[in-house]
């Protein structure tokens, strides 16, 4: 055997390996996140600096992951919905409802204990959180019935709750900001555990739970199957309607948990602004992570990376002193580019131009 063939074969194998690596669906979102972090490193002084204050880690990176946690939750729920060829644009409304229910039940009641004024909850906080999550699940059940039961188009079905849900949250709060003074509630979205934000543990825990569920059961395969061909999936014995109902319930559960985190972080329920346009950020995070809006294969890791990209982009814009309005323009450009990259016609045009 010619010894010259061995290096050539090794080179070819190495080139094929690099090509396969570059084609991995997570390469582009990771590259985008790395680029944003590099820009922040060059333009934002002390971006990577971490300090310990009061036993907690502080710094720009901690602030980003803390603020990205609610979006991570919303993106995880949205991932499953989009994988089934659906979409849920009522996420922001569910966030507002969840926060409003919790804030109203906890309230701002003050009592005097041994001559010292102290704020207490109107009901046990566990009940308040359970009621808020119950309200979120009811919202998910409503969407699930409309989409899976009545066959409404997902965007129309969830548009109903997007409008009505926001109005319901405003009715619950009388259109006012309901302030919460009960300190144990603050820990959910603003507390720290072992030096890291507690909200990060919640988001990571939900991700690990969902990833384990997808790995140990056939749920992920069923979701992809329904997204690729719902008719064939039903004929193959998959309970398509029940599966679609479940993903909308799960999406609303994630939104409800995100709503509790947001209300806890700002120590109030703002039905007018809480979760406003969060559904659009969640959809963008999912698509940035590599999940196609056409349904089918999905990536939970990609959605988490997408959420980090969006929050890092927002932090970068604010840190550089750019007007906040530019943030929406940049996001719209990103949405356009992502949708363009997923267009079969556009890909066909690119291949034709290269050839």
VENFENKA-V932908 format. One record per run of one state. SS is the DSSP state (helix for helix, strand for strand, loop for the rest). FROM is the first residue (numbers start at 1). TO is the last residue. Records with the same first field share a line. If there is no record, write none. Layout:
BEGIN
SS: FROM-TO, FROM-TO
END
This chain:
BEGIN
loop: 1-3, 23-24, 44-50, 54-55, 59-59, 84-90, 107-108, 114-115, 121-124, 150-153, 173-177, 180-182, 191-191, 194-195, 217-218, 229-229, 236-239, 267-267, 270-277, 289-299, 320-324, 342-343, 355-355
helix: 4-22, 25-43, 60-83, 91-106, 125-149, 154-172, 183-190, 198-216, 219-228, 230-235, 240-266, 278-288, 300-319, 325-341, 344-354
strand: 51-53, 56-58, 109-113, 116-120, 178-179, 192-193, 196-197, 268-269
END
